[in-house]
Amino acid sequence: MVLLLLGTVVLYLWDLSASGWGNSFYAAAAQAGAQSWKAWLFGSLDAGNAITVDKPPAAMWIMGLSARIFGVNSWAILAPQALMGVASVYLLYAAVKRWFGPAAGLLAGAALAVTPVAVLMFRYDNPDALLVLLMTAAAYTTVRATETASAKWLALTGVLLGFGFLTKMMQAFLVLPAFALVYLVAAPAGTGRRIRHLLLAGGAMIVSAGWYIALVEIWPASSRPYIAGSTNNTLWELALGYNGLGRILGGSGNAGGGGGMGGGGNTAFGGSTGIGRLFGEAMGTEISWLLPAALIALVTVLAVTWTAPRTDRARAAALLWGGWLLVTGIVFSYMSGTIHPYYTVALAPSISAMVGIGARVLWLYRAELWARLVLASMVLATAGWGFVLLGRTEWIPALRWVALAAGVVAALALAAPAAQLRRLAVVGVVAGLLSAGLGTAAYATVTVTVAHTGSIPTSGPSGTSGMSGGPGGGGGGTRGDRPDRTSGAESSPEDSTSSDGASAPAPTGTSGSGSSSDSQSSDSQSSDSGQSPDGQSSDSAQSSDGQSQDGGAQAQGGGPGGGDGGGGMGGGSSSNSELNALLEKTTTTWSGAVSGATSAADLELATGTAVIALGGWDGSDPAPTLEQFQAYVGNGQITYYIAGGRGGGMGGGDGETTQSSQIATWVEANYTATTVGSATVYDLTAAK
């Protein structure tokens, strides 16, 4: 166990800062939290508290505290996720070991540690790392609760899932059916007592999530940031709409149609919906290496324990981990809203646990021919599927043949007659572990050697997912210099667009007073809704070269800082050192304002100042309104407006009626444009 954890530490922390800021969107929120306690509390994108990120703030709380303690740098922001990964591996080991022994626990923990998407996300600054840790911890407390019908352990499960909601909202609840079912079926207590305990745990979950929702509701909206991604400035609507049913059914700001932007063939959005989605080109190399073996193990364990006593632990484990796998896997396979391949990290603990449990249960029955054949089929299926996955790339062609050969040897050894198995057991086990782990471990290891930036990272060698250069940037990229905020120039991987002074759209005659917080309805923010901080995009939003194909304030080109690096959406900062130096000299609440969160985040990280992301992620959020922006300018709270950016109505349907594009029109009409480096800048302290 110690060796497993030490190996995981090395794997997750090795050359961690090579990816720079990773996802600059969340890195900027961490920086804001390090500068302002209010920004930390609400998960604001800027220290001036104009607007939040479009997720609840739990992950930002941890990154913000780390940045406050250790300074705003790549390591301080990325390392917490790596440590969460190590903790997840340990908790999975501990949970499986309690019922099935250390060998099964070690196998499960090792499988999780080298799952490619786990290696990717535990080295990245997205909320998924904290979500997986909380769900794995909740599975462990459920195991403890089920052993003795403990109300306290089950209540702790509710608390952990409540904080999971504060990490990534409704996704944390996908494990609820499995956790409730295993306790209801297998806890050693009467039916009434089990139901009461479940109700108590439900109450604990509501309290642990609801306190923050209540805080946001009672806090005066005028003195807190706008809740990005919502249409009415509330967490409730964000949870049920954009981050809730919108993700599953599409609409409410989510790209739809089974694959989101670009149709079902778009690997950045999971590919086509259907039962084979987890095995497809987009998600297969992320999560499916051990999925066939896990499914075989789940069916076998349920069949073996079908007539066992109610409290049988093997069946309880199958209900717990298998239920987690099936419910989450089915939702991911068929959801029509925004989904990306890295979401599948939520499946890694359940797949790993089922493999370890299934191998242990079948080994106990190894005297039976059927058990040896099933165990051999698990190994052979893993080797065969790994052969297919490795065949999707030209990376180390010989590796797939070595893994397949080891799988065949292991399968033959494990299927041997009982009299022969004792002599062949070591050969079979070693060859089985080699074949099962070689492909996924190699793919996970190469993930560590590739820098990742942007909002849609992918595991494996650079370019294997087919997403490099697509919307949102590829999973891999060239290694950039480490970001150095104090230098006045940003040196993390650059953004994928530039701006040569993009002008605002012509006036539309729409006044700011005619648009309220309800102006961004689910009708206007549909499948054409730009790109979200975790990669949501649309056909009309942005081409692969980063240029907007929409009206709005982003007429041509993208970010305000120039440069044409390959960081992708959400990854890396502008390369306009002149603009950075200009913003660093400001003393106002916000040094500047720019359309879209990516551009604002990049400028914040490059300068250490607060920048308003007009319209939130894609420029379509109704915040700030034109009247609010005019008040900020009138009060001397903003110094510069930077034209271009990302957004300007990309997600708002019309493109000329969003608040961000109205602001662009007003600024253009009342202030004089100057060129700073490659950006068009308006000095808001000097009207025409």
Secondary structure, 3 states (H helix, E strand, C coil): CHHHHHHHHHHHHCCHHHHCCCCHHHHHHHHHHHHCHHHHHHCECCCCCCEECCCCCHHHHHHHHHHHHHCCCHHHHHHHHHHHHHHHHHHHHHHHHHHHHHHHHHHHHHHHHCCHHHHHHCCCCCCHHHHHHHHHHHHHHHHHHHHHCCHHHHHHHHHHHHHHHHHHHHHHHHHHHHHHHHHHHHCCCCHHHHHHHHHHHHHHHHHHHHHHHHHHHHCCHHHCCECCCCCCCCHHHHHHHHHHHHHHHCECCECCCCCCCCCCCCHHHCCCCCCCHHHCCCCHHHHCCCHHHHHHHHHHHHHHCCCCCCCCHHHHHHHHHHHHHHHHHHHHHHCCCCCCHHHHHHHHHHHHHHHHHHHHHHHHCCCCHHHHHHHHHHHHHHHHHHHHHHCCCCCCHHHHHHHHHHHHHHHHHHCCCHHHHHHHHHHHHHHHHHHHHHHHHHHHHHHHCCECCCCCCCCCCCCCCCCCCCCCCCCCECCCCCCCHHHCCCCCCCCCCCCCCCCCCCCCCCCHHHCCCCCCCCCCCCCCCCCCCCCCCCCCCECCCCCECCCCCCCCCCCCCCCCCCCCCCCCCCCCHHHHHHHHCCCCCEEEEEECHHHHHHHHHHHCCCEEEECCCCCCCCCCCHHHHHHHHHCCCEEEEECCCCCCCCCCCCCCCCHHHHHHHHHHHHEEEEEECCEEEEEEEEEC
